[in-house]
Amino acid sequence: MKNQITLRSGATIYQVDAEEASQKNYLTRHVLSKMHLVPKGDPVAYDVSPDGSMIYYFDPTRVEEAAPETWYFPRSKRETMTLPGGSIIERMSVKNAAARGYYTAERLERMHYETVEEPVAYTYKADKSVLYFYDKKTAKKLPLMCAQCGKDVRYRKKLCRECYEKDLAIRRAEGNAYRAASYGMDRAKVLFFDLELTGFYDHDEILSITIVDGFGNMIMDTLVKPVSTKSWKRTEEIHKITPAMVKDAPILDELVPRLKEIFAGAENIIAYGVSTDYSHIKKIYNEGKEREDFRAKIKCCANEFVRYTHENRPDLLHASLTDAMSCFEIEWEGVAHSSIADTLGCRKVWEALFPNYYCN
């Protein structure tokens, strides 16, 4: 059975001798260098030289031309050196070596890599001693140590498991106390809102607006007729709002006075994923104090859920509204991804996060 090794990428390659490599047309790094080529992928086989260093073989169909500036050593004749294992390596400058991804053993060690392959190039130091370069792609990645204690391998957030668990316990206690605190908010003055849009960018237009208060009372729920956009196929598949549905709806300008009146009476205005909704709803205000006052009332339910998961459910990898509702076992009201359902869902997630948020 052939010897084999597993590369950092997870690929497994087998040991071959020079004769078998030749039969399969495999090329060593030295041969590729002479042809001004560099490998595009992992080695496909390997051998061990007499001095114990690794010799990698590459598939000639998976190569590309090297950058012209790396072809020759500037202002010198092409110089080579024969290693004890028989491989021939080329002299090159530090700059050209770095352009190919070749580094000294000391530099790789600082980058947390260990050299296992024989050198792939060399140069001379000022004192005329030899300085070898190694290929980062075939160096062994070393585990990073804990940034706090430095005694064990990193587990999460640059910390080892023990330090991470201690840090998590502190953050969890602080976060849970923050969420369990009594905020004394008036349900009638806490608003939740959601928008549906013609697209995903700032220049897109609003198609629907839903606003409810802390009691769940519907304050506004309306379709909006866009002024410039005539179709929105991509987002229509998500929220199901068609051009025909909004053809008789009011345009945003007609809704601005009522929206300003609603928001003026609010103390907090909460949405799930504030950045997108705020970038569109802020357009009802001119630049200046009025917009700044509105922005000061905005809170993001998504950000609070992310903090909660980092402290209590680090196993959760996603933080959409659907994920948040599933986490707290909240059922949808209405059709998911409509502004009504998303607004009501946001309200319930917020109240699951902050059970003592209201004074009544």
N, C-alpha and C positions, 0 to 999 in steps of 0.2 A: 504493500500500500504506500502511495506517495506521501511524502511529508507535505504539510500544508500550513499556511499562516493566514490569519484574518487581518485585513487592512483596517484603518480607521473608519473607512466608509462602510465597513461591514462585509465587503466582498472577500471571498476566500480564493486564494491563488495557491498553485501547487509548485513544488520544486521540480525543475528540469535541468538537465545538463546542457552543455554548450552544443552538443550534436543535435539533441532534440529541439533546442531553440532554433538552430539553423534550419532544420527540416520544416519548421512551422513559420519560418521567415520572421521570427521575433527579432527585435532590434534592441540593443543596449542603449543606454543614455549617451554613451560616447559616440556611437554610430549615428544616432539622431543629431547630435551636435555637429558632426562633420557635414551632415546634409542640411544644416540650418533648419532643423525641425524641432518642435517641442511636443511632448505627448499631451493629448486632450483629456485623457482619463487615467484611471488607475493602471498600475502594472498588471499584466496578464499572467505572469509567472516570475519565479525567482530562482536564484542559486546562491550558494554560500561560497565565498572565496576562501582560499587557504588560510588567510589571516582572521577568518571568522566574520567578516563584514558581508553585508547583503549586496547582491547584484540583481537588479530588477530588469525584466524584459517587458517590452511594450509592443502592442499590436500596431503594425505599420499602416493599417487602415484607419487608425484613430490618432492621427497626428495633424499638426498644422504648422505653417511656416513661422519661424521665430521672427521677432521684431528685427529689422535690419540693423539697428544700432547694437544688437547683441552678437552679430556675426563675427566680428573681429575685435581683438584687443587694440584699443587706440594707440597709434604711434609706436607699434612694435610688431615684430614678426610673430606669427602664430607659434606659441610655445606650448609644449605638452610635457607631461610627467607620467611615468609608468608606475603604478602602485604595486605593492608586493603581491597582490592578487592577480596582477596581469592587466588590469584595466588601465586605459590611458585617459587622463583628464587634461583639460585645457586651462591655461592661465587666463584669467580675466580680471577686470577691475571690480572693485566692490560695488560700484554702481551697476555694471552690467550683470553681476551676479544677482543683485537684488531684483533687477528687472525680470529675471528668470525665476525668482522665488528661491534663490540659493542664499544661505546664511551661514555664518560661522557657528561652531558648536556652542560657544558662549552666548551668542545672540539667541539661538534657538532655546537654550536653557532658560534665558530670561523670558522667553515667550512660552515657557512650560512645554517644551518639546525635548525629546531625547533622540539622539542620532543612532540609527541602527544600520543604515546603509553606508557603504564606503563613500569617501568624498566624491563630489561630482565636478569640482573645479578647485583652483587654488590661485593665490597671489603671494606676493612677498611683503613682509612688514618692513618698516624702516631699517631694522637691524639685519635685514636679509634672511630672516627665518621664514619658514613657510607657514602660510595661513590657509587652512582648508575651508572650503564651502560645502555645505550639505543641502540636499533638497528638502524643503519643508513638507512637500506633499507626501514624502515617504518616511518622514520622521515620526516617531511615536509620541502621541499626545499624552502628556503627563497630567494626572488629576490635580486640580487646583486645591490648595489648602484653605481652610476656613479663614476669612478675612478678620475675624475677631480673635480667636484663640490661636490660630495657626497650627493646631495640633492634629487636626483630622481633615479628611477630604470634604469638600463642599457638598452640601445637600440641596439647599435652596437659598436663594437671595444671598449668595456668596458666603453662607454660613454652614458649618457642619450640622448634623442632625441635632446634637445636644444644644448648641448655641441657638439654632433656629427654634427649637421647641421652647427654650427659655424666652426668647424674644417674642415668639408668637403668644405665649401666655400673658406677657405684659401688654402687648397690643390688644389682645382679645379682651382683657379686663378693662382697659381704657375705653375701647370701642363699645363694649356692652354697657358700660356706665353712661357713656355719651348717648346711646340710643334709648336707654331706659329712663333717662332724666325727664322731668316734667317741664314742658315748655309753655304751658298755659295759653296756647293759641286758640283764637276764636274760630270755630269751624266755618262760620259765615264769611270770614275774611281770609280763609286759605283756599286758593283756587288751584285746580289742576287743569291742564290744557294739552291738546295735541293737534297737530296739523297733518293733513295729507297734501302732497305736492305733485307737481307735474314732472319733477325730476329730482336729482340728488345734489344740485349745485345752487349757489347763491342767486344765480340769475333765473332760476326756475320760479314758478308761481304757486300760490296757495289754491287748493281745490276744496278743502273743507276745514272748518274750525269747530272744535268742541271744547266747552269750558264747563266744569262742574265745581261746586264748592265742597267743603269738608263734610257736609251732610250727605253728599251724593246728589244734591239738587242740580238739575240741568239749568245752567245760566245762559249758555248759547250753544246751539248746534245747527250749523248751516253749511250748505255747499257754497262755493265761491267760484264765480266765472272768471277764468284767467283773461287778461287783456291781450296778451301777445301770443300765447301758445295755443295751437289748434289741436294738437294730438300729443299723447304721452303713453305710448304703447308699453314701455318698460315698467313704469310705475302702475299703470292700469292693471297689469297682471297681479299686482300686490294688493292694492286697495279697492279694485273693482269699480272705480269711479270713471265713467265714460264721458266723452264730450257731450253726448246727448243729455246726460243727467244734469249738467251744469249750464246748459244753454240759456235757461231762464233765471239762473241764480244771480244774486247781486254781485257786483264787482267789489274788490277789497276797499276801494275808496268810499263806497257807500256804507261800509261797515265800520269805518274808522271811528266816528264819533261814539258809537255804542261800545266798541272795544275799549277806547280810552276811558270811558265812564266806568266800565266793569273793572278794569285793571287799577284805576285810581283808588277804588275802595278796598283793594286787597292789601294785606300785609305780607303774604307770601304767595308766590306764583310758581307752581311746581310742574315740571315736565320730565318725561323719561328720555334722557338724551337731550339736554338743553341746547347744545351748540347748534344743531340743525334748526330746531324750531325757533330759537331766538334770532338766528341770522335772518329769518324771514319776517317774523312778527315785529321785530324792532323797526321795520320800515314804516310802520304807522306813526312813528315819532320822527321829528326832525333831530338832527344832531344837537347835542347840548344837554342841559340839566334834565329836561323831561325824559330823554332816553336813559340818562344815567340813573335817575330815580327808578325807572322801570327795571333796569338791569339789576339794581340792588335788591329787588324783591325776588328775583329768580333763584330757584334752587333746583338742583339736578338729582332726581331719584336714582338714575343709573349710577352716578358717582357714589352715592350712599350704599347702593347694593354691592358695588365692587369692593368698597371698604369692608362691608359685612362678610363677603365671601373670603377675602384675604385673611380675615381674622377668625372666621368660624367654619368656612367650607373651602379650604385651599384646594380641594379636589375638583372644584368646579372651574372649568376652563373658559366658559363663555358667560356673558352677562347681558343678553338681550332681555327685553321685557318678557318674552316667552320663558326664558330661563328663570327669571326672577319669580314669575307666577308659579312655575313648576316647583321651584325650591320651597316656596311657602304653601304649596298645594292650594292655590287660588284658581277658581274656575273662571273662564271667560264669560263675560256678559256681552252678547251680540257676536258679530263676526270679527274674528281676530284681524288686526291690521287696519280696521276702520278707525277713524278718529274717535268715535264713541267708545268702542271696546278698549282702545288703547288708553284713553283718558280714565275710564273707570278702573282698568287694570292698574294703572299707575297709582291711583288713589289707594287701592287696596294694598299694593306693595309698600307704599310709604307708611301706611298705618301698621303693617306687619313689622316694619323696621323700627318705627317710633310709636309704640303702643300708648305712651303717655303724652302724646304731642298736644292734645287739645285740653282745654279747661272744662269742657262739657261733653 
